[in-house]
Every structure is written in C-alpha cells, then in structure tokens.
C-alpha cells in the first residue's frame, strides 16, 4: 500500500489538488501494479514563510514566491 506525501506551496485550489492526486495515483498504479484503491496521496499546503530555498524564506523572494527567482 503506497503512501505518497507531497508538500507544495499553499494557494493551489481544490481542482489542482485533485489533478495532482489523480496523476500521482495513475503513475504509482502503472509502475507498481497495485490497485488504485491501495494508493494514498497526502497533500500538504505549506505557507511560503515556512518554506526555505537557497538560504532564504520563499516569501522573501517577491510576490510569486520562489517561482519568481527561477
């Protein structure tokens, strides 16, 4: 029974979370051969102020967060 945890920036809507869960479930099912019902995906929304990259908090990187500096 695979359990996958995804941490991503807070602000993604329910549709995006549903798409992510469906896509991950599809890949895990295809690769592992286990039934869809056995795949658990946990999505954690993380505040930008709780996410660090390159020695700085993500909310210090501008209004778009880390994406603006890539």
N, C-alpha and C positions, 0 to 999 in steps of 0.2 A: 504494500500500500504506500505509494509515493506521497510525500508531503513536501510541497514547494512553497517557500516563503519569498515574497517579492516586497522589497522596500522601495518606494518611489515617492517623488515629491507630492505633497498634499496639493489638491486642487484639481485632480483629474476627476471627471464626472462618472456617474454610475455606468453609462454606456461604455466608456473607456475601460473601466474595471471589468465589465462583463466580457468585452472583446479580449482583454488580456487573459482572463481566466479560461475562456474558450480556446484561445490559441495555445496556451501552455498545456492545457489538457489534451488537445489534439496531438501535440508533439510527443508528450510523455506516453500517451497511449500507443502511438505509432512506434516509438523507439523501444519501449519496454514490453509491449504486447499485453499489458494489463488492461482490464476493462475500465471504461471511463468512470464508472461509479467508484472505482478504487483510488482515483486521483483526487487529492486535496490540495487546493491552492489558497494560501493565506496572503492577502494584500494588505500591507501596512502603509498608511499615508504618513509621511514624515514632514514635519514643519521645516521650512528652509533654514530656520535658525537652529535646528538640531542636526543639520547635515553639513559636514565639512569636506572640502576638497582643496588640495593644494595649500593647506595650512590656513585656510580662511573659511568662515561660515558662508554657506550658499547665499544667505540673504544680504551679504556684503558685496555681492558681485553684480548688483544692479537689479532693476525691477523684474527681469526674466529669470533671475537666479543663475545657477551655473551654466545654463544653456547660452547666456549672452556672451560668455567668455571663451566659448569653444570655437 
